[in-house]
Amino acid sequence: MRTRLKASLLAAVSLGFAGCAATGGEAKSAGDKPAASAEKSAKFDKNPYPSTYRPYPSQTTVVRGVTIFDGEGGRIDDGVIVMADGKVEAVGGADLAVPAGAATIDGRGKYLTPGAIDIHSHLGDYPSPSVDAHSDGNEATSPTTPEVWSEHSVWPQDPGFSRALANGGVTSLQILPGSANLMGGRSITLKNVPARTVQGMKFPGAPYGLKMACGENPKRVYGGKGRMPSTRMGNFAVNRQTWAKAAAHKKKMDEGKADRDLAMETLVGVLSGEILVHNHCYRADEMALVIDMAKEFGYKVSTFHHAVESYKIADLLAKEGICSAMWADWWGFKMESYDGVNENVPLVERAGACAIVHSDDANQIQRLNQEAAKALKAGRRMGIDISDAQAWTWVSYNPAKALGIADRTGSLKPGKMADVVLWNGNPFSAYTRPEKVWIDGALMYDANDPKRRPVSDFELGQPGEGDVK
């Protein structure tokens, strides 16, 4: 076991995880301001913790005779995919030309999809084992904490990452702060690869997110302490006052007069369109109010998370271009989730809105394909005809779009990252498991090869007296 640990560390060192150049951003002073004002400008690096992610080694690979869901609703029977230099080089039918000398895999009877993307995960921030010492996802000390960044809590050795890869075919995921606060902090998008640091997992160029929450959680956490907010109107009052402060700070930054304020910098990033809003929200009426609040202060909601009543306002969500990240059948565990229906996801899909299946759970992230299958079946029972290939958009392309990375991953289009899963059957079957998983064209998991089953150092345990060599 210790030999395996040593090998994994040596592999990580050999890859180097070389740092990408930080893209420093500076607040600019207005052109008609004197030089003295420019000296007061808040000059800071907008990317002080840059990604050091480097793809693992890959080889040119061809999978033939496989049923392909391309992630954007397309299906190819008896299909062929070519992966080269970490990218999808070509996808097509049986007559597709393939490069000589490529590693070739027989995919007959199997299915191939883009990797699953979980838009709502707390892996690393609430890692396994679930003990108080690992509880690092909620900075529940103030109703608004936009200054905290989830990446500063992520533990890369969380065994949940490899479970999600091997059991669920998850190739990318967003790690969010918890929902105790109205503004819980920044989220981070990761590539699901073993690394020594969170920067080594960080999806290059992915936008940051701001986790927000409405409804029961913030008013329960702070109302119980005799603090504001204790009601839903208190939730909105605190939010609006904070956004007003952020708008004033943005004006100062634009004029080159602002001092550093970590909380305001995150909110100004939202108002500038650089940071995406991911809003925990259950009830339809609250989602509609949040949309109005966003218009009041000039920002946009990327995605409502959990969103158990999205079906009630699916037309509004389609009109506003807002995604809904939903469970297949979680409902009734608190009052704001009481009116959830199993047909929520397909009803949102039918309305032409952006539907996503998410986990919010260390176990459910291992079965996003099965969660999507449950939603698909619920829709078909009520007469909503959605193809298997279209349903796969709920766990690949749509979450990629909501995370601002759909130009690079989420579907099997030439030039995109080769984040690919070969399933041993139809991925919507409860009996199907990933057989192989590639990330940027590198084979990261192979059910038939014990050496391609990543194991966290933490899982290797502590050496006993007889184990140290």
Summary of the structure (lengths in Angstrom):
residues: 469
radius of gyration: 22.8
end to end distance: 11.2
largest distance: 73.4
contacts: 1680
relative contact order: 0.16
helix: 33%
strand: 22%
